[in-house]
Amino acid sequence: MSDTLAEMQRRLAVLAPLRLHIDDESAAHRGHAGAAGGGGHYRLTLVSAAFAGKNTVARHRLVYDALGDMMQGPIHALAINALTPDQDSV
């Protein structure tokens, strides 16, 4: 696991995930301007009771707040699937 993925998992732990999966899609974006600066492309699925009663924007803000300054460097793009336990089909 890369240092970036490990740090993402560590920071997202504040949301007490019941399920957390992060795909590193950076290789598919080689040559992209953001990739040239070293930032990666990631796809995140996070299931947490912390999302209950919150709309999509509020859920994404919780994720961005947890990741903090990573969004300014190691993470160039992040696709987020933020679910409550009731919405998780796995």
Biopython code that builds the backbone (N, CA, C, O; Angstrom):
import numpy as np
from Bio.PDB.StructureBuilder import StructureBuilder

atoms = [
    (1, "MET", "N", (0.852, -1.177, 0.000)),
    (1, "MET", "CA", (0.000, 0.000, 0.000)),
    (1, "MET", "C", (0.893, 1.234, 0.000)),
    (1, "MET", "O", (1.890, 1.295, 0.719)),
    (2, "SER", "N", (0.524, 2.206, -0.810)),
    (2, "SER", "CA", (1.323, 3.425, -0.889)),
    (2, "SER", "C", (1.153, 4.250, 0.388)),
    (2, "SER", "O", (0.197, 4.075, 1.144)),
    (3, "ASP", "N", (2.107, 5.150, 0.599)),
    (3, "ASP", "CA", (2.028, 6.041, 1.756)),
    (3, "ASP", "C", (0.779, 6.905, 1.700)),
    (3, "ASP", "O", (0.164, 7.177, 2.731)),
    (4, "THR", "N", (0.399, 7.340, 0.497)),
    (4, "THR", "CA", (-0.796, 8.185, 0.350)),
    (4, "THR", "C", (-2.046, 7.406, 0.742)),
    (4, "THR", "O", (-2.890, 7.926, 1.472)),
    (5, "LEU", "N", (-2.175, 6.177, 0.274)),
    (5, "LEU", "CA", (-3.351, 5.370, 0.640)),
    (5, "LEU", "C", (-3.401, 5.115, 2.134)),
    (5, "LEU", "O", (-4.470, 5.197, 2.739)),
    (6, "ALA", "N", (-2.278, 4.811, 2.732)),
    (6, "ALA", "CA", (-2.228, 4.559, 4.175)),
    (6, "ALA", "C", (-2.621, 5.812, 4.956)),
    (6, "ALA", "O", (-3.350, 5.728, 5.945)),
    (7, "GLU", "N", (-2.141, 6.965, 4.516)),
    (7, "GLU", "CA", (-2.483, 8.215, 5.195)),
    (7, "GLU", "C", (-3.951, 8.560, 5.007)),
    (7, "GLU", "O", (-4.587, 9.069, 5.930)),
    (8, "MET", "N", (-4.502, 8.290, 3.822)),
    (8, "MET", "CA", (-5.926, 8.521, 3.599)),
    (8, "MET", "C", (-6.742, 7.662, 4.563)),
    (8, "MET", "O", (-7.675, 8.154, 5.196)),
    (9, "GLN", "N", (-6.396, 6.392, 4.674)),
    (9, "GLN", "CA", (-7.116, 5.494, 5.583)),
    (9, "GLN", "C", (-7.008, 5.979, 7.024)),
    (9, "GLN", "O", (-7.991, 5.961, 7.765)),
    (10, "ARG", "N", (-5.828, 6.407, 7.414)),
    (10, "ARG", "CA", (-5.628, 6.887, 8.786)),
    (10, "ARG", "C", (-6.516, 8.097, 9.070)),
    (10, "ARG", "O", (-7.170, 8.159, 10.112)),
    (11, "ARG", "N", (-6.541, 9.051, 8.153)),
    (11, "ARG", "CA", (-7.325, 10.273, 8.365)),
    (11, "ARG", "C", (-8.827, 10.017, 8.306)),
    (11, "ARG", "O", (-9.593, 10.633, 9.047)),
    (12, "LEU", "N", (-9.245, 9.121, 7.438)),
    (12, "LEU", "CA", (-10.680, 8.840, 7.306)),
    (12, "LEU", "C", (-11.223, 8.023, 8.484)),
    (12, "LEU", "O", (-12.438, 7.882, 8.630)),
    (13, "ALA", "N", (-10.349, 7.498, 9.305)),
    (13, "ALA", "CA", (-10.779, 6.735, 10.488)),
    (13, "ALA", "C", (-11.624, 7.580, 11.435)),
    (13, "ALA", "O", (-12.408, 7.032, 12.210)),
    (14, "VAL", "N", (-11.477, 8.914, 11.387)),
    (14, "VAL", "CA", (-12.280, 9.782, 12.252)),
    (14, "VAL", "C", (-13.771, 9.663, 11.942)),
    (14, "VAL", "O", (-14.607, 10.023, 12.771)),
    (15, "LEU", "N", (-14.105, 9.161, 10.758)),
    (15, "LEU", "CA", (-15.515, 8.985, 10.378)),
    (15, "LEU", "C", (-16.042, 7.608, 10.787)),
    (15, "LEU", "O", (-17.174, 7.255, 10.456)),
    (16, "ALA", "N", (-15.237, 6.838, 11.495)),
    (16, "ALA", "CA", (-15.614, 5.504, 11.983)),
    (16, "ALA", "C", (-16.246, 4.661, 10.877)),
    (16, "ALA", "O", (-17.387, 4.218, 11.006)),
    (17, "PRO", "N", (-15.501, 4.439, 9.787)),
    (17, "PRO", "CA", (-16.080, 3.696, 8.666)),
    (17, "PRO", "C", (-16.398, 2.240, 9.018)),
    (17, "PRO", "O", (-15.620, 1.548, 9.675)),
    (18, "LEU", "N", (-17.560, 1.810, 8.558)),
    (18, "LEU", "CA", (-17.916, 0.398, 8.647)),
    (18, "LEU", "C", (-17.305, -0.343, 7.470)),
    (18, "LEU", "O", (-17.016, -1.538, 7.541)),
    (19, "ARG", "N", (-17.117, 0.401, 6.383)),
    (19, "ARG", "CA", (-16.442, -0.133, 5.198)),
    (19, "ARG", "C", (-15.726, 1.019, 4.527)),
    (19, "ARG", "O", (-16.275, 2.110, 4.377)),
    (20, "LEU", "N", (-14.495, 0.763, 4.126)),
    (20, "LEU", "CA", (-13.681, 1.779, 3.455)),
    (20, "LEU", "C", (-12.896, 1.093, 2.358)),
    (20, "LEU", "O", (-12.174, 0.126, 2.600)),
    (21, "HIS", "N", (-13.047, 1.608, 1.139)),
    (21, "HIS", "CA", (-12.300, 1.067, 0.010)),
    (21, "HIS", "C", (-11.811, 2.241, -0.826)),
    (21, "HIS", "O", (-12.581, 3.134, -1.179)),
    (22, "ILE", "N", (-10.518, 2.224, -1.135)),
    (22, "ILE", "CA", (-9.923, 3.280, -1.947)),
    (22, "ILE", "C", (-9.208, 2.643, -3.133)),
    (22, "ILE", "O", (-8.335, 1.793, -2.959)),
    (23, "ASP", "N", (-9.581, 3.056, -4.327)),
    (23, "ASP", "CA", (-8.906, 2.620, -5.544)),
    (23, "ASP", "C", (-7.993, 3.741, -6.017)),
    (23, "ASP", "O", (-8.408, 4.896, -6.115)),
    (24, "ASP", "N", (-6.757, 3.391, -6.306)),
    (24, "ASP", "CA", (-5.807, 4.341, -6.878)),
    (24, "ASP", "C", (-5.918, 4.223, -8.402)),
    (24, "ASP", "O", (-5.494, 3.227, -8.989)),
    (25, "GLU", "N", (-6.488, 5.244, -9.025)),
    (25, "GLU", "CA", (-6.699, 5.256, -10.473)),
    (25, "GLU", "C", (-5.676, 6.147, -11.177)),
    (25, "GLU", "O", (-5.874, 6.535, -12.329)),
    (26, "SER", "N", (-4.604, 6.464, -10.496)),
    (26, "SER", "CA", (-3.613, 7.403, -11.022)),
    (26, "SER", "C", (-3.010, 6.943, -12.344)),
    (26, "SER", "O", (-2.778, 7.759, -13.235)),
    (27, "ALA", "N", (-2.757, 5.659, -12.477)),
    (27, "ALA", "CA", (-2.121, 5.145, -13.697)),
    (27, "ALA", "C", (-2.961, 5.443, -14.939)),
    (27, "ALA", "O", (-2.418, 5.644, -16.025)),
    (28, "ALA", "N", (-4.269, 5.469, -14.781)),
    (28, "ALA", "CA", (-5.158, 5.740, -15.913)),
    (28, "ALA", "C", (-5.135, 7.212, -16.316)),
    (28, "ALA", "O", (-5.680, 7.584, -17.355)),
    (29, "HIS", "N", (-4.503, 8.048, -15.490)),
    (29, "HIS", "CA", (-4.498, 9.489, -15.756)),
    (29, "HIS", "C", (-3.105, 10.028, -16.046)),
    (29, "HIS", "O", (-2.879, 11.237, -15.989)),
    (30, "ARG", "N", (-2.185, 9.147, -16.353)),
    (30, "ARG", "CA", (-0.829, 9.603, -16.694)),
    (30, "ARG", "C", (-0.906, 10.563, -17.882)),
    (30, "ARG", "O", (-1.656, 10.345, -18.833)),
    (31, "GLY", "N", (-0.119, 11.615, -17.799)),
    (31, "GLY", "CA", (-0.129, 12.613, -18.859)),
    (31, "GLY", "C", (-1.098, 13.740, -18.589)),
    (31, "GLY", "O", (-1.033, 14.781, -19.243)),
    (32, "HIS", "N", (-1.989, 13.555, -17.647)),
    (32, "HIS", "CA", (-2.945, 14.587, -17.238)),
    (32, "HIS", "C", (-2.179, 15.677, -16.491)),
    (32, "HIS", "O", (-1.222, 15.376, -15.778)),
    (33, "ALA", "N", (-2.580, 16.917, -16.641)),
    (33, "ALA", "CA", (-1.862, 18.035, -16.030)),
    (33, "ALA", "C", (-1.734, 17.873, -14.518)),
    (33, "ALA", "O", (-0.680, 18.178, -13.960)),
    (34, "GLY", "N", (-2.772, 17.406, -13.848)),
    (34, "GLY", "CA", (-2.719, 17.215, -12.399)),
    (34, "GLY", "C", (-1.743, 16.146, -11.996)),
    (34, "GLY", "O", (-1.104, 16.251, -10.949)),
    (35, "ALA", "N", (-1.613, 15.119, -12.804)),
    (35, "ALA", "CA", (-0.687, 14.031, -12.504)),
    (35, "ALA", "C", (0.750, 14.509, -12.609)),
    (35, "ALA", "O", (1.626, 14.000, -11.909)),
    (36, "ALA", "N", (1.003, 15.484, -13.478)),
    (36, "ALA", "CA", (2.359, 16.006, -13.647)),
    (36, "ALA", "C", (2.869, 16.642, -12.357)),
    (36, "ALA", "O", (4.071, 16.640, -12.093)),
    (37, "GLY", "N", (1.952, 17.187, -11.551)),
    (37, "GLY", "CA", (2.329, 17.807, -10.284)),
    (37, "GLY", "C", (2.478, 16.811, -9.155)),
    (37, "GLY", "O", (2.788, 17.195, -8.028)),
    (38, "GLY", "N", (2.262, 15.535, -9.439)),
    (38, "GLY", "CA", (2.436, 14.503, -8.431)),
    (38, "GLY", "C", (1.164, 14.093, -7.730)),
    (38, "GLY", "O", (1.184, 13.136, -6.956)),
    (39, "GLY", "N", (0.057, 14.777, -7.965)),
    (39, "GLY", "CA", (-1.203, 14.429, -7.318)),
    (39, "GLY", "C", (-1.847, 13.222, -7.967)),
    (39, "GLY", "O", (-1.840, 13.084, -9.191)),
    (40, "GLY", "N", (-2.407, 12.347, -7.141)),
    (40, "GLY", "CA", (-3.026, 11.138, -7.650)),
    (40, "GLY", "C", (-4.526, 11.257, -7.820)),
    (40, "GLY", "O", (-5.158, 12.188, -7.321)),
    (41, "HIS", "N", (-5.078, 10.293, -8.535)),
    (41, "HIS", "CA", (-6.520, 10.193, -8.766)),
    (41, "HIS", "C", (-7.024, 8.978, -7.997)),
    (41, "HIS", "O", (-6.499, 7.875, -8.153)),
    (42, "TYR", "N", (-8.044, 9.184, -7.165)),
    (42, "TYR", "CA", (-8.543, 8.122, -6.301)),
    (42, "TYR", "C", (-10.063, 8.035, -6.368)),
    (42, "TYR", "O", (-10.751, 9.024, -6.624)),
    (43, "ARG", "N", (-10.568, 6.826, -6.132)),
    (43, "ARG", "CA", (-12.007, 6.573, -6.036)),
    (43, "ARG", "C", (-12.247, 5.966, -4.659)),
    (43, "ARG", "O", (-11.646, 4.953, -4.302)),
    (44, "LEU", "N", (-13.134, 6.596, -3.890)),
    (44, "LEU", "CA", (-13.363, 6.241, -2.501)),
    (44, "LEU", "C", (-14.799, 5.776, -2.288)),
    (44, "LEU", "O", (-15.745, 6.424, -2.736)),
    (45, "THR", "N", (-14.951, 4.654, -1.604)),
    (45, "THR", "CA", (-16.259, 4.228, -1.095)),
    (45, "THR", "C", (-16.127, 4.141, 0.413)),
    (45, "THR", "O", (-15.276, 3.418, 0.931)),
    (46, "LEU", "N", (-16.968, 4.878, 1.110)),
    (46, "LEU", "CA", (-16.915, 4.918, 2.561)),
    (46, "LEU", "C", (-18.321, 4.779, 3.106)),
    (46, "LEU", "O", (-19.217, 5.534, 2.728)),
    (47, "VAL", "N", (-18.519, 3.822, 3.989)),
    (47, "VAL", "CA", (-19.808, 3.604, 4.650)),
    (47, "VAL", "C", (-19.646, 3.997, 6.104)),
    (47, "VAL", "O", (-18.788, 3.466, 6.809)),
    (48, "SER", "N", (-20.480, 4.936, 6.553)),
    (48, "SER", "CA", (-20.370, 5.429, 7.920)),
    (48, "SER", "C", (-21.708, 5.951, 8.421)),
    (48, "SER", "O", (-22.479, 6.551, 7.671)),
    (49, "ALA", "N", (-21.968, 5.714, 9.685)),
    (49, "ALA", "CA", (-23.167, 6.278, 10.320)),
    (49, "ALA", "C", (-23.067, 7.797, 10.410)),
    (49, "ALA", "O", (-24.083, 8.470, 10.586)),
    (50, "ALA", "N", (-21.865, 8.345, 10.292)),
    (50, "ALA", "CA", (-21.669, 9.797, 10.333)),
    (50, "ALA", "C", (-22.388, 10.504, 9.187)),
    (50, "ALA", "O", (-22.625, 11.710, 9.260)),
    (51, "PHE", "N", (-22.734, 9.780, 8.143)),
    (51, "PHE", "CA", (-23.403, 10.374, 6.985)),
    (51, "PHE", "C", (-24.934, 10.407, 7.127)),
    (51, "PHE", "O", (-25.618, 11.015, 6.304)),
    (52, "ALA", "N", (-25.461, 9.768, 8.145)),
    (52, "ALA", "CA", (-26.915, 9.697, 8.330)),
    (52, "ALA", "C", (-27.514, 11.102, 8.435)),
    (52, "ALA", "O", (-27.021, 11.946, 9.183)),
    (53, "GLY", "N", (-28.572, 11.331, 7.683)),
    (53, "GLY", "CA", (-29.275, 12.609, 7.710)),
    (53, "GLY", "C", (-28.576, 13.732, 6.963)),
    (53, "GLY", "O", (-29.028, 14.876, 7.009)),
    (54, "LYS", "N", (-27.489, 13.429, 6.280)),
    (54, "LYS", "CA", (-26.746, 14.454, 5.554)),
    (54, "LYS", "C", (-26.901, 14.262, 4.048)),
    (54, "LYS", "O", (-26.956, 13.134, 3.556)),
    (55, "ASN", "N", (-26.969, 15.370, 3.330)),
    (55, "ASN", "CA", (-27.048, 15.286, 1.872)),
    (55, "ASN", "C", (-25.661, 15.018, 1.293)),
    (55, "ASN", "O", (-24.674, 14.970, 2.026)),
    (56, "THR", "N", (-25.596, 14.848, -0.001)),
    (56, "THR", "CA", (-24.341, 14.501, -0.668)),
    (56, "THR", "C", (-23.251, 15.536, -0.418)),
    (56, "THR", "O", (-22.110, 15.173, -0.132)),
    (57, "VAL", "N", (-23.584, 16.804, -0.520)),
    (57, "VAL", "CA", (-22.591, 17.867, -0.325)),
    (57, "VAL", "C", (-22.031, 17.820, 1.093)),
    (57, "VAL", "O", (-20.820, 17.934, 1.281)),
    (58, "ALA", "N", (-22.884, 17.656, 2.080)),
    (58, "ALA", "CA", (-22.431, 17.589, 3.475)),
    (58, "ALA", "C", (-21.551, 16.359, 3.716)),
    (58, "ALA", "O", (-20.577, 16.426, 4.466)),
    (59, "ARG", "N", (-21.892, 15.259, 3.090)),
    (59, "ARG", "CA", (-21.076, 14.043, 3.216)),
    (59, "ARG", "C", (-19.689, 14.257, 2.623)),
    (59, "ARG", "O", (-18.679, 13.877, 3.216)),
    (60, "HIS", "N", (-19.656, 14.867, 1.452)),
    (60, "HIS", "CA", (-18.372, 15.134, 0.804)),
    (60, "HIS", "C", (-17.527, 16.097, 1.631)),
    (60, "HIS", "O", (-16.308, 15.947, 1.705)),
    (61, "ARG", "N", (-18.169, 17.081, 2.251)),
    (61, "ARG", "CA", (-17.425, 18.015, 3.102)),
    (61, "ARG", "C", (-16.781, 17.289, 4.276)),
    (61, "ARG", "O", (-15.651, 17.599, 4.652)),
    (62, "LEU", "N", (-17.493, 16.321, 4.860)),
    (62, "LEU", "CA", (-16.903, 15.540, 5.950)),
    (62, "LEU", "C", (-15.652, 14.807, 5.481)),
    (62, "LEU", "O", (-14.650, 14.757, 6.194)),
    (63, "VAL", "N", (-15.715, 14.242, 4.284)),
    (63, "VAL", "CA", (-14.561, 13.533, 3.730)),
    (63, "VAL", "C", (-13.414, 14.510, 3.475)),
    (63, "VAL", "O", (-12.276, 14.244, 3.861)),
    (64, "TYR", "N", (-13.705, 15.636, 2.829)),
    (64, "TYR", "CA", (-12.665, 16.628, 2.533)),
    (64, "TYR", "C", (-12.047, 17.175, 3.827)),
    (64, "TYR", "O", (-10.834, 17.371, 3.904)),
    (65, "ASP", "N", (-12.882, 17.418, 4.838)),
    (65, "ASP", "CA", (-12.368, 17.905, 6.119)),
    (65, "ASP", "C", (-11.430, 16.881, 6.750)),
    (65, "ASP", "O", (-10.395, 17.245, 7.308)),
    (66, "ALA", "N", (-11.789, 15.606, 6.663)),
    (66, "ALA", "CA", (-10.946, 14.554, 7.236)),
    (66, "ALA", "C", (-9.609, 14.459, 6.504)),
    (66, "ALA", "O", (-8.571, 14.236, 7.129)),
    (67, "LEU", "N", (-9.632, 14.625, 5.196)),
    (67, "LEU", "CA", (-8.397, 14.507, 4.406)),
    (67, "LEU", "C", (-7.538, 15.769, 4.483)),
    (67, "LEU", "O", (-6.325, 15.720, 4.275)),
    (68, "GLY", "N", (-8.172, 16.886, 4.780)),
    (68, "GLY", "CA", (-7.444, 18.136, 5.000)),
    (68, "GLY", "C", (-6.511, 18.514, 3.871)),
    (68, "GLY", "O", (-6.900, 18.549, 2.703)),
    (69, "ASP", "N", (-5.257, 18.800, 4.241)),
    (69, "ASP", "CA", (-4.281, 19.307, 3.283)),
    (69, "ASP", "C", (-3.852, 18.292, 2.232)),
    (69, "ASP", "O", (-3.144, 18.651, 1.291)),
    (70, "MET", "N", (-4.261, 17.045, 2.367)),
    (70, "MET", "CA", (-3.946, 16.057, 1.319)),
    (70, "MET", "C", (-4.597, 16.448, -0.005)),
    (70, "MET", "O", (-4.110, 16.087, -1.077)),
    (71, "MET", "N", (-5.704, 17.189, 0.081)),
    (71, "MET", "CA", (-6.405, 17.608, -1.135)),
    (71, "MET", "C", (-5.613, 18.681, -1.893)),
    (71, "MET", "O", (-5.937, 18.999, -3.037)),
    (72, "GLN", "N", (-4.586, 19.232, -1.261)),
    (72, "GLN", "CA", (-3.761, 20.256, -1.900)),
    (72, "GLN", "C", (-2.460, 19.700, -2.458)),
    (72, "GLN", "O", (-1.663, 20.455, -3.016)),
    (73, "GLY", "N", (-2.227, 18.408, -2.321)),
    (73, "GLY", "CA", (-0.955, 17.846, -2.774)),
    (73, "GLY", "C", (-1.071, 16.434, -3.293)),
    (73, "GLY", "O", (-1.190, 16.230, -4.501)),
    (74, "PRO", "N", (-1.038, 15.442, -2.398)),
    (74, "PRO", "CA", (-1.016, 14.055, -2.858)),
    (74, "PRO", "C", (-2.297, 13.612, -3.568)),
    (74, "PRO", "O", (-2.288, 12.645, -4.329)),
    (75, "ILE", "N", (-3.397, 14.323, -3.316)),
    (75, "ILE", "CA", (-4.663, 13.976, -3.978)),
    (75, "ILE", "C", (-5.013, 15.088, -4.956)),
    (75, "ILE", "O", (-5.255, 16.227, -4.557)),
    (76, "HIS", "N", (-5.038, 14.747, -6.236)),
    (76, "HIS", "CA", (-5.445, 15.717, -7.249)),
    (76, "HIS", "C", (-6.941, 15.603, -7.527)),
    (76, "HIS", "O", (-7.630, 16.610, -7.687)),
    (77, "ALA", "N", (-7.435, 14.366, -7.582)),
    (77, "ALA", "CA", (-8.849, 14.135, -7.877)),
    (77, "ALA", "C", (-9.364, 13.006, -6.991)),
    (77, "ALA", "O", (-8.672, 12.016, -6.752)),
    (78, "LEU", "N", (-10.600, 13.179, -6.507)),
    (78, "LEU", "CA", (-11.199, 12.187, -5.630)),
    (78, "LEU", "C", (-12.670, 12.012, -5.973)),
    (78, "LEU", "O", (-13.460, 12.948, -5.857)),
    (79, "ALA", "N", (-13.029, 10.811, -6.395)),
    (79, "ALA", "CA", (-14.437, 10.468, -6.623)),
    (79, "ALA", "C", (-14.931, 9.820, -5.333)),
    (79, "ALA", "O", (-14.326, 8.868, -4.841)),
    (80, "ILE", "N", (-16.027, 10.338, -4.789)),
    (80, "ILE", "CA", (-16.503, 9.900, -3.477)),
    (80, "ILE", "C", (-17.862, 9.234, -3.587)),
    (80, "ILE", "O", (-18.784, 9.779, -4.193)),
    (81, "ASN", "N", (-17.979, 8.050, -2.996)),
    (81, "ASN", "CA", (-19.254, 7.367, -2.807)),
    (81, "ASN", "C", (-19.407, 7.222, -1.299)),
    (81, "ASN", "O", (-18.842, 6.309, -0.697)),
    (82, "ALA", "N", (-20.178, 8.131, -0.684)),
    (82, "ALA", "CA", (-20.344, 8.188, 0.763)),
    (82, "ALA", "C", (-21.736, 7.670, 1.118)),
    (82, "ALA", "O", (-22.743, 8.275, 0.751)),
    (83, "LEU", "N", (-21.784, 6.559, 1.825)),
    (83, "LEU", "CA", (-23.044, 5.879, 2.116)),
    (83, "LEU", "C", (-23.284, 5.709, 3.610)),
    (83, "LEU", "O", (-22.341, 5.607, 4.395)),
    (84, "THR", "N", (-24.556, 5.680, 3.990)),
    (84, "THR", "CA", (-24.916, 5.281, 5.345)),
    (84, "THR", "C", (-24.960, 3.754, 5.381)),
    (84, "THR", "O", (-25.015, 3.117, 4.329)),
    (85, "PRO", "N", (-24.938, 3.163, 6.562)),
    (85, "PRO", "CA", (-25.039, 1.699, 6.629)),
    (85, "PRO", "C", (-26.289, 1.155, 5.935)),
    (85, "PRO", "O", (-26.238, 0.084, 5.330)),
    (86, "ASP", "N", (-27.405, 1.873, 6.014)),
    (86, "ASP", "CA", (-28.651, 1.438, 5.356)),
    (86, "ASP", "C", (-28.545, 1.437, 3.840)),
    (86, "ASP", "O", (-29.252, 0.683, 3.172)),
    (87, "GLN", "N", (-27.678, 2.265, 3.293)),
    (87, "GLN", "CA", (-27.529, 2.363, 1.847)),
    (87, "GLN", "C", (-26.512, 1.399, 1.275)),
    (87, "GLN", "O", (-26.429, 1.228, 0.059)),
    (88, "ASP", "N", (-25.742, 0.770, 2.138)),
    (88, "ASP", "CA", (-24.674, -0.131, 1.676)),
    (88, "ASP", "C", (-25.262, -1.470, 1.257)),
    (88, "ASP", "O", (-25.952, -2.134, 2.031)),
    (89, "SER", "N", (-24.979, -1.848, 0.032)),
    (89, "SER", "CA", (-25.544, -3.102, -0.499)),
    (89, "SER", "C", (-24.570, -4.265, -0.394)),
    (89, "SER", "O", (-24.905, -5.381, -0.789)),
    (90, "VAL", "N", (-23.376, -4.031, 0.126)),
    (90, "VAL", "CA", (-22.379, -5.108, 0.227)),
    (90, "VAL", "C", (-22.547, -5.856, 1.517)),
    (90, "VAL", "O", (-21.802, -6.798, 1.786)),
]
sb = StructureBuilder()
sb.init_structure("model")
sb.init_model(0)
sb.init_chain("A")
sb.init_seg("    ")
for serial, (resi, resn, name, xyz) in enumerate(atoms, 1):
    if name == "N":
        sb.init_residue(resn, " ", resi, " ")
    sb.init_atom(name, np.array(xyz, "f"), 0.0, 1.0, " ", f" {name:<3s}", serial, name[0])
structure = sb.get_structure()
